[in-house]
Amino acid sequence: MSEPSTTRAGADPAPAPAPSHRRPVVLALMLGMGLAALDGTIVATAVPQIVGDLGGLAVFSWLFAGYLLAVTVSLPVYGKLSDTFGRKPVLIAGVVLFLIGSLLCAAAWSMASLIAFRVVQGLGGGALQGTVQTIAADLYPLKERPKIQARLSSVWAASSVAGPAAGGLLAGYADWRWIFLINLPVGLVALWLIWRHLVEPARTAPRARVRIDWAGALGIFATGALLITALVQGGVAWPWLSAPSLGLLGGAAALGALTVVIERRAAEPIVPGWVWRRRTIAAVNLSLGALGLLMVAPAVFLPTYAQSVLGLGPIAAGFVLSSWTLSWPIAAALSNRLYTRIGFRRTAILGISLALVLLLAFPFLPFPGEPWQPTLLMLLLGGALGLFQLPLIVGVQSTVPYEERGTTTASVLFCRQVGQSIGAALFGAIANAVLAARLGADTDLDSLAGALHTTDATRRAVDAAVDYVYLGAAAAAALALLALLTLAPRRFPVLKEGEGQGLS
C-alpha cells in the first residue's frame, strides 16, 4: 500500500469476519441498495397513470422532490445515530420505515397523500443509503472493499436503469400501485437477513447516558428542506429572482448559520466539527459534492439530446445513457489495483482528470453526429468516474475508526446529494437560458422534451444547450480536481489493517 498506516485511539481491533459469514449480510445490503436506487427512478414513467387516477398534475414533481429531500436531509442524522447506537438498529429501522412508506404509497387516495408518503419512504431511504455503505466498509478489510463497493455500484446502476422500464411495465399492464407493493417482499427478505445474520461487536465504551442532539437534527432538517425546495422549485414553480426563491434561500442561509451555532455547542453534535477540520474528509466531501453536480449533466440532459438531436427513440436514448453504468462499476472494481500502488489521492486525480477531458470533448461532437459518439464518451466517462469516486469513499472510510465511520460516510453521501440538487437547478437554468435565447423567451427544455417533431433550428438549439451544460459539468470536474490538489493530503492517513473492523 502506498498509503501509510497510522493508529488512532478508539479503533476496534476486531478481525474481519469470514467470507461465509458475510454472504447473507452482503445479499441484504444489495437488496437494500436496490430498493433505495429503484425508488428514485421507478415512478417517472408511471406519472401519467398516477395523475390520471389521483389528479394533482401541478404538483406531481414533488413525487421526486419529496423523496430526494427526505433522503438528503436525513443522511447526516442516520450517520450519527449509527455511530452512537450501532448500524443494525438504524438499518432495521430504515428498512421498516421504507416498507411502511411503500405500503402507504400504494394505499394513497390523493396526490397530496402520495407525496407525504413518498417523504416517509425517503426517510427510510436515507437510512438505507448511508448505513449500507457504512456496513460495507465495516465488513471488509481495506484490500477487499472494492469488491463489495463494486457490487453495490452495480446494483445501484442496474436499478437506476431498470427503474423507468419497470415502472412503465407495471403501470401499463398492472396498476401503478404495484410500483410500491413490489418493495414489500424484497424488503422483508432483506430485513430477515439483517436481523438473522448481522452481528455487531459489543460497545467498547458504553455511556451511562447517550445525548441525542435533537436541536441539531431539527436544524439540519429545516435547513435542508428550505435549500432543496428552493433548488427544485426555482425556475419551475416561480422565477429565480422572485420573492419565494429569495425567501427560501435566505431562510436556508439563516437556519444554516443557526445550525452551525447549535452544533458547536452540542455535546454530541449530529455533524461534528472534525468532519470539516480534517483535511482528508473535507477534501473528499467537496470532491464528491462536485461529482454530484457533474453527474446531473448526462443523467438529466443526455436522453433529451439523444432524442431531439440524434433522432433516437426513448429506448435507444436510454441505452446511450446507460453505457456509463456498464463501465463505472468495472472501473471501480479494478481501481484497487491502481490505488494500492499509487495511493487514493493520485488514483482519484487520474480519474477526475480523464473525466474533465471527456466532458470538454462533448461540445466538439459533430452535429448531428452518430449515436456511437456520445455512447463512447459516456462509456469512457463511466470508467473515469469509477476510478474517481470509489478510491475516495474507500480511502476516507479507512482513515476513521469504527465509531466515526457512519458519520463520515453520511457526510460524503450528503455532499453528493446536495451537489445533485444544485446541479439540477443550475444546469436546468443554463439549458433553458440558451434555448430561450435561440428559440424565444417562452421556450424551455420541458416543453421540447415531449415534442414529436423537431425542426432543424430546434435541434441545433438543444445541441447548443446541452453543450453548455457539459461545459458546466467540466467546470464541476475542475472544482473536484482543485479540491484534491489543494486540500487532500498526498497520503491518506489510513488506519492499520484490522482497525475499525467489527461486524460479522
C-alpha positions in Angstrom: 0.0 0.0 0.0 1.2 3.5 -0.8 -0.9 4.9 2.0 0.7 4.9 5.4 -0.9 3.1 8.4 -1.5 5.1 11.5 -3.2 4.4 14.8 -6.0 6.4 16.3 -7.5 6.0 19.7 -10.7 4.2 19.9 -10.2 1.9 16.9 -11.8 -1.5 17.2 -9.2 -4.2 16.6 -11.7 -7.0 16.0 -10.8 -9.0 12.8 -12.9 -9.0 9.7 -15.5 -11.8 9.6 -15.0 -14.9 7.5 -16.3 -14.7 3.9 -19.0 -17.4 4.5 -20.5 -15.2 7.3 -20.6 -12.2 5.1 -22.6 -13.5 2.3 -26.1 -13.2 3.8 -25.4 -9.7 5.0 -23.9 -8.7 1.6 -27.1 -10.0 0.0 -29.2 -7.9 2.4 -27.1 -4.9 1.6 -27.5 -5.4 -2.1 -31.3 -5.8 -1.7 -31.4 -2.6 0.4 -29.3 -0.6 -2.0 -31.5 -1.9 -4.9 -34.7 -0.7 -3.1 -33.3 2.8 -2.5 -32.0 3.1 -6.1 -35.1 1.7 -7.7 -37.5 4.0 -5.9 -35.6 7.1 -7.1 -36.5 6.4 -10.7 -39.3 3.8 -11.0 -42.1 6.4 -10.5 -41.0 8.5 -13.5 -42.7 6.6 -16.3 -45.9 6.0 -14.3 -46.7 9.7 -13.7 -49.4 9.8 -16.4 -51.3 6.9 -14.8 -50.8 8.3 -11.3 -52.0 11.8 -12.4 -54.9 10.2 -14.2 -56.0 8.3 -11.1 -55.2 10.9 -8.4 -55.1 14.2 -10.2 -52.6 16.8 -9.0 -50.7 17.5 -12.2 -49.5 20.9 -11.0 -47.6 19.3 -8.0 -46.6 15.9 -9.3 -42.9 16.9 -9.4 -42.9 16.7 -5.6 -43.2 12.9 -6.0 -39.5 13.1 -6.8 -38.5 16.2 -4.9 -40.1 15.0 -1.7 -38.3 11.7 -1.8 -35.0 13.4 -2.7 -35.5 16.0 0.1 -36.1 13.3 2.8 -33.1 11.2 1.7 -30.8 14.1 1.7 -31.6 15.8 4.9 -31.8 12.5 6.9 -28.4 11.2 5.9 -26.3 13.1 8.5 -28.8 12.2 11.2 -28.6 8.5 10.4 -24.8 8.6 10.2 -24.5 9.9 13.7 -27.2 7.5 15.1 -25.4 4.5 13.6 -22.1 5.6 15.3 -24.0 6.1 18.6 -26.3 3.1 18.7 -24.8 0.8 16.1 -25.5 0.0 12.4 -28.0 -2.8 12.9 -30.8 -1.0 14.7 -30.5 2.0 12.4 -30.6 -0.2 9.3 -33.6 -2.2 10.6 -35.4 1.0 11.4 -34.7 2.3 8.0 -36.0 -0.8 6.2 -39.1 -0.9 8.3 -39.8 2.9 7.7 -39.2 2.4 3.9 -41.6 -0.5 3.8 -44.3 1.4 5.8 -43.8 4.3 3.4 -44.2 1.9 0.4 -47.4 0.4 1.8 -48.8 3.8 2.5 -47.9 5.0 -1.1 -49.8 2.0 -2.5 -52.9 3.0 -0.5 -52.7 6.7 -1.3 -56.0 8.3 -2.1 -54.8 11.7 -3.4 -51.7 13.3 -4.8 -51.1 15.1 -1.5 -51.2 11.9 0.4 -48.9 10.2 -2.1 -46.4 13.0 -1.8 -46.5 12.8 2.0 -46.0 9.0 1.9 -43.1 9.4 -0.5 -41.4 11.6 2.1 -41.9 8.7 4.6 -40.2 6.4 2.0 -37.4 8.9 1.6 -36.7 9.0 5.4 -36.3 5.2 5.2 -34.2 5.5 2.1 -31.8 7.8 3.8 -31.0 5.1 6.4 -30.6 2.6 3.6 -28.1 4.6 1.6 -25.9 5.7 4.4 -25.9 2.7 6.6 -25.5 0.2 3.8 -22.3 2.0 2.6 -21.0 2.1 6.2 -21.6 -1.6 6.9 -19.9 -2.5 3.6 -16.8 -0.8 5.0 -17.1 -2.5 8.3 -17.4 -6.0 6.8 -14.3 -5.9 4.6 -10.7 -5.2 5.2 -9.2 -2.4 3.0 -7.9 -4.7 0.2 -11.3 -6.3 -0.3 -13.5 -3.3 0.0 -13.6 -2.5 -3.8 -15.4 -5.9 -4.3 -18.3 -5.0 -2.2 -18.4 -1.4 -3.3 -18.3 -2.5 -6.9 -21.3 -4.9 -6.2 -23.2 -2.1 -4.6 -22.4 0.2 -7.6 -23.6 -2.4 -10.0 -26.8 -2.8 -8.1 -27.3 0.9 -8.0 -26.6 1.3 -11.7 -28.8 -1.6 -12.8 -31.7 -0.4 -10.5 -31.4 3.1 -11.8 -31.6 2.0 -15.4 -34.3 -0.7 -14.9 -36.4 1.6 -12.8 -38.2 3.6 -15.6 -38.8 0.4 -17.6 -40.2 -1.5 -14.6 -42.4 1.5 -13.7 -43.8 1.7 -17.2 -44.5 -2.1 -17.4 -46.3 -2.1 -14.0 -48.3 1.0 -14.7 -49.2 -0.2 -18.2 -50.0 -3.8 -17.6 -51.0 -4.0 -13.9 -51.6 -0.9 -11.7 -49.3 1.9 -10.7 -49.7 0.9 -7.0 -47.7 -2.3 -7.7 -44.7 0.0 -8.1 -44.7 0.4 -4.3 -46.0 -3.1 -3.4 -43.1 -4.9 -5.0 -40.9 -3.4 -2.4 -42.5 -5.4 0.3 -41.3 -9.0 -0.4 -37.8 -7.7 -1.3 -37.6 -5.6 1.8 -38.9 -8.3 4.1 -36.2 -10.7 2.8 -33.5 -8.0 3.4 -34.9 -7.3 6.9 -34.8 -11.0 7.9 -31.2 -11.4 6.6 -30.1 -8.4 8.6 -31.9 -9.5 11.8 -30.6 -13.0 11.5 -27.0 -12.6 10.3 -25.7 -9.1 11.0 -23.8 -9.3 14.3 -22.2 -6.1 15.7 -19.4 -6.0 18.3 -20.2 -5.0 21.9 -19.8 -1.3 22.5 -16.3 -0.9 23.8 -17.1 2.2 25.9 -20.7 2.2 27.0 -22.0 5.5 28.2 -24.2 6.0 31.2 -26.4 8.4 29.2 -26.4 9.0 25.5 -27.3 12.5 24.5 -29.0 13.0 21.2 -28.6 16.4 19.5 -32.3 16.8 18.6 -31.9 20.6 18.1 -29.1 20.0 15.6 -31.1 17.3 13.8 -34.1 19.6 13.5 -31.8 22.4 12.3 -30.3 20.1 9.6 -33.8 19.0 8.5 -35.1 22.6 8.3 -32.1 24.0 6.5 -32.0 21.1 4.0 -35.7 21.4 3.4 -35.6 25.1 2.6 -32.5 24.8 0.4 -33.7 21.8 -1.7 -37.2 23.3 -2.0 -35.6 26.4 -3.4 -33.4 24.5 -5.8 -36.1 22.1 -7.0 -38.9 24.7 -7.5 -36.8 27.7 -8.5 -37.2 28.5 -12.2 -40.1 26.0 -12.3 -42.8 26.9 -10.0 -41.6 30.5 -9.7 -38.8 32.7 -11.2 -35.3 32.5 -9.6 -35.4 36.2 -8.6 -38.9 36.1 -7.2 -39.9 36.5 -3.5 -40.4 32.7 -2.9 -36.9 31.8 -4.2 -35.1 34.6 -2.4 -37.1 33.9 0.8 -36.3 30.2 0.8 -32.6 30.8 0.0 -32.4 33.5 2.6 -34.2 31.3 5.2 -31.9 28.4 4.4 -28.8 30.6 4.9 -30.2 31.9 8.3 -31.1 28.5 9.5 -27.8 27.1 8.3 -25.9 29.7 10.4 -28.1 28.9 13.4 -27.5 25.2 13.0 -23.7 25.8 13.0 -24.0 27.6 16.3 -26.1 24.8 17.7 -23.7 22.1 16.6 -20.7 23.9 18.1 -22.4 24.0 21.5 -23.8 20.5 21.4 -22.1 17.8 23.5 -22.7 15.1 20.8 -23.4 17.1 17.5 -25.1 15.4 14.6 -22.4 16.9 12.3 -19.3 17.2 14.4 -16.7 19.8 13.6 -14.0 17.3 12.8 -15.8 16.3 9.6 -14.6 19.6 8.1 -11.5 20.2 10.2 -9.8 17.0 8.9 -8.3 17.8 5.6 -8.9 14.3 4.1 -12.6 14.3 4.9 -13.1 17.9 3.9 -11.4 17.3 0.5 -13.5 14.2 -0.2 -16.7 15.9 0.8 -16.0 18.8 -1.6 -14.9 16.5 -4.3 -17.9 14.2 -4.2 -20.2 17.3 -3.9 -18.7 18.3 -7.3 -19.3 14.8 -8.5 -22.9 15.1 -7.7 -23.0 18.3 -9.6 -21.4 17.0 -12.8 -23.4 13.7 -12.8 -26.6 15.7 -13.5 -25.4 16.7 -17.0 -25.6 13.3 -18.6 -28.3 11.8 -16.3 -30.8 14.6 -17.0 -29.9 16.1 -20.4 -28.4 13.3 -22.5 -31.7 11.5 -23.1 -33.2 14.7 -24.5 -30.1 15.3 -26.6 -30.3 11.7 -28.0 -34.0 12.1 -28.9 -34.1 15.7 -30.1 -30.7 15.9 -31.8 -29.8 12.3 -32.8 -33.4 11.4 -33.5 -33.4 8.2 -31.4 -36.4 6.6 -29.7 -36.7 6.5 -25.9 -35.2 3.0 -25.6 -32.2 3.8 -27.8 -31.7 7.1 -26.0 -31.8 5.2 -22.7 -29.0 2.9 -24.0 -26.8 5.9 -24.8 -27.1 7.0 -21.2 -26.8 3.5 -19.6 -23.5 2.9 -21.2 -21.7 4.6 -18.4 -23.4 2.3 -15.9 -21.5 -0.6 -17.5 -18.0 0.9 -17.2 -18.4 2.6 -13.8 -18.6 -0.5 -11.6 -16.0 -2.3 -13.7 -13.5 0.5 -13.2 -14.4 0.8 -9.6 -13.8 -2.9 -9.0 -10.4 -2.7 -10.7 -9.4 0.6 -9.0 -7.8 -1.2 -6.1 -5.0 -2.5 -8.3 -4.2 1.1 -9.0 -4.6 2.8 -5.6 -2.7 0.1 -3.8 0.3 1.2 -6.0 -0.1 4.9 -6.3 -2.4 5.8 -3.5 -6.0 7.0 -3.2 -5.4 10.7 -4.0 -3.4 10.0 -7.2 -6.0 7.5 -8.4 -8.8 9.9 -7.8 -6.9 12.7 -9.5 -6.3 10.5 -12.6 -10.0 9.6 -12.7 -11.3 13.2 -12.5 -8.7 14.4 -14.9 -9.9 11.9 -17.5 -13.5 12.9 -16.8 -12.6 16.6 -17.3 -11.2 15.9 -20.7 -14.2 13.8 -21.7 -16.7 16.4 -20.6 -14.8 19.1 -22.5 -14.8 16.8 -25.6 -18.6 16.6 -25.7 -19.2 20.1 -27.2 -16.8 19.1 -30.1 -19.0 16.3 -31.2 -20.2 16.9 -34.8 -23.8 18.0 -35.5 -26.0 16.0 -35.6 -23.4 13.2 -35.3 -23.8 9.5 -34.8 -25.2 7.7 -31.7 -21.9 5.8 -31.2 -20.0 9.0 -30.5 -21.8 10.1 -27.3 -22.2 6.4 -26.3 -18.4 6.0 -26.5 -17.9 9.2 -24.5 -20.3 8.0 -21.8 -18.6 4.6 -21.7 -15.2 6.2 -21.1 -16.7 8.8 -18.6 -18.2 6.0 -16.5 -14.8 4.4 -16.3 -13.1 7.6 -15.3 -15.7 8.3 -12.6 -15.4 4.8 -11.3 -11.6 5.5 -10.8 -12.5 8.8 -9.1 -15.4 8.0 -6.7 -14.6 4.6 -5.2 -11.0 5.3 -4.1 -12.2 8.4 -2.3 -15.0 6.6 -0.5 -12.8 3.6 0.4 -10.0 5.9 1.3 -11.9 8.2 3.6 -13.7 5.3 5.3 -10.2 3.8 6.0 -9.0 6.9 7.8 -11.5 6.7 10.6 -12.3 4.1 13.3 -15.5 2.2 13.6 -17.2 4.7 15.9 -16.7 7.5 13.4 -17.3 5.7 10.1 -21.1 6.2 10.0 -20.8 10.0 10.4 -18.0 10.2 7.9 -19.8 8.1 5.2 -23.0 10.1 5.7 -21.2 13.4 5.3 -19.8 12.2 2.0 -23.1 11.0 0.7 -24.9 14.1 1.9 -22.5 16.4 0.0 -23.0 14.3 -3.2 -26.8 14.6 -2.8 -26.7 18.3 -2.3 -24.4 18.6 -5.3 -27.0 16.8 -7.4 -29.7 19.1 -6.2 -27.6 22.2 -7.0 -26.7 20.7 -10.4 -30.3 20.0 -11.4 -31.2 23.6 -10.7 -28.1 25.2 -12.1 -27.9 23.2 -15.3 -31.6 23.5 -15.9 -31.3 27.3 -15.7 -28.4 27.2 -18.1 -30.1 25.0 -20.7 -33.4 27.0 -20.5 -31.5 30.3 -20.9 -29.7 29.0 -24.1 -33.0 27.7 -25.5 -34.8 30.9 -24.7 -32.1 33.0 -26.4 -32.2 30.9 -29.6 -35.9 30.0 -29.9 -37.8 32.5 -27.9 -38.5 33.7 -24.4 -41.2 31.1 -23.7 -39.1 28.1 -24.7 -37.6 25.7 -22.2 -36.3 22.1 -22.1 -39.5 20.6 -20.6 -41.6 22.0 -23.5 -39.3 20.3 -26.0 -38.7 17.0 -24.3 -42.0 15.5 -25.3 -42.2 17.1 -28.8 -42.9 14.6 -31.6 -41.3 16.6 -34.3 -38.4 19.0 -34.1 -37.1 21.4 -36.6 -33.5 21.9 -37.6 -33.4 25.1 -35.5 -34.8 23.3 -32.5 -32.3 20.5 -32.9 -29.4 23.0 -33.1 -30.7 24.9 -30.1 -30.9 21.7 -28.0 -27.4 20.8 -29.1 -26.1 24.1 -28.0 -27.9 24.0 -24.7 -26.5 20.5 -23.9 -23.1 21.7 -24.9 -23.2 24.5 -22.4 -24.4 22.0 -19.7 -21.5 19.8 -20.4 -19.1 22.7 -20.1 -20.7 23.4 -16.7 -20.1 19.8 -15.8 -16.5 20.2 -16.8 -16.2 23.2 -14.5 -17.5 21.0 -11.7 -14.9 18.4 -12.5 -12.3 21.1 -12.4 -13.5 22.1 -8.9 -13.2 18.5 -7.7 -9.7 18.3 -9.1 -8.8 21.6 -7.4 -10.1 20.3 -4.1 -7.9 17.2 -4.3 -4.8 19.1 -5.4 -5.1 21.8 -2.7 -6.8 20.2 0.3 -6.3 16.4 0.2 -3.0 15.2 1.8 -0.7 13.4 -0.5 -1.2 10.2 1.5 -4.4 9.4 3.3 -3.8 8.7 7.0 -5.1 5.1 6.7 -5.6 3.1 9.9 -3.7 -0.2 10.4 -5.3 -3.3 8.8 -7.9 -4.7 11.1 -8.6 -1.4 13.0 -12.1 -0.3 12.7 -13.5 -3.7 11.6 -16.1 -5.2 13.8 -19.1 -6.8 12.0 -19.7 -10.4 11.4 
